[in-house]
Amino acid sequence: MRISLGGIDYAILAGYFLFVVAVGWFARRRVRTSAQNLWMAIFAWSACFLVTLLVSLSTAPRPAAEWHGLVYSLTPRVADSQEPWHRRPPRLWR
């Protein structure tokens, strides 16, 4: 509920930019191993995560009214106790 759409856009761009920088850095050193792929993925994921976190914390969260129907804890429960047993889904926990 907290991540903003702008945070996602900027995070993807930052991850792609850092991936391109890592490709250039590894290419200058002539490194050609599977470790190169791992490190480029780590750099790109870290950039996406940090930018998403920073943008989301610096913007205002959306009001809870916009999340009704999308978030389970904000959706009203349907009382199905009056339905016959064959129309109710089975309960796996209490």
MOZIVEN-V183396 format. One record per backbone hydrogen bond with DSSP energy under -0.5 kcal/mol. NH is the residue of the N-H (numbers start at 0). CO is the residue of the C=O. Records with the same first field share a line. If there is no record, write none. Layout:
NH = CO ; CO
This chain:
7 = 3
8 = 4
9 = 5
10 = 6
11 = 7
12 = 8
13 = 9
14 = 10
15 = 11
16 = 12
17 = 13
18 = 14
19 = 15
20 = 16
21 = 17
22 = 18
23 = 19
24 = 20
25 = 21
26 = 22
27 = 23
28 = 24
29 = 26
30 = 25
31 = 29
35 = 32
36 = 32
37 = 33
38 = 34
39 = 35
40 = 36
41 = 37
42 = 38
43 = 39
44 = 40
45 = 41
46 = 42
47 = 43
48 = 44
49 = 45
50 = 46
51 = 47
52 = 48
53 = 49
54 = 50
55 = 51
56 = 52
57 = 53
58 = 54
61 = 0
65 = 62
66 = 63
67 = 64
69 = 66
70 = 66
73 = 70
74 = 70 ; 71
78 = 76
79 = 77
82 = 79
86 = 83
87 = 83 ; 84
